[in-house]
Amino acid sequence: MIEQKQSCNQLPKEIKPAFEELRVLKHLKDAKINKKFGYTAAYLFQLVFVLLFISPQ
């Protein structure tokens, strides 16, 4: 199950500085990517990005 944390806490500590330096979430907001309900677009983007680096056991 996905833990319901704040979106800024979802990123691993190794990836968080890169997201902050590249201002990824600001670019999502500037591109007017949004949703009507549910999780935010920023949260979903971070989740999918992190899932790319998780290897199956």
Secondary structure in CASP SS format (residue, H / E / C, confidence):
PFRMAT SS
TARGET T0000
AUTHOR 0000-0000-0000
METHOD secondary structure of the structure
MODEL  1
M C 1.00
I C 1.00
E C 1.00
Q C 1.00
K C 1.00
Q C 1.00
S H 1.00
C H 1.00
N H 1.00
Q C 1.00
L C 1.00
P C 1.00
K C 1.00
E C 1.00
I C 1.00
K H 1.00
P H 1.00
A H 1.00
F H 1.00
E H 1.00
E H 1.00
L H 1.00
R C 1.00
V H 1.00
L H 1.00
K H 1.00
H H 1.00
L H 1.00
K H 1.00
D H 1.00
A C 1.00
K C 1.00
I C 1.00
N C 1.00
K C 1.00
K C 1.00
F C 1.00
G C 1.00
Y C 1.00
T C 1.00
A H 1.00
A H 1.00
Y H 1.00
L H 1.00
F H 1.00
Q H 1.00
L H 1.00
V H 1.00
F H 1.00
V H 1.00
L H 1.00
L C 1.00
F C 1.00
I C 1.00
S C 1.00
P C 1.00
Q C 1.00
END
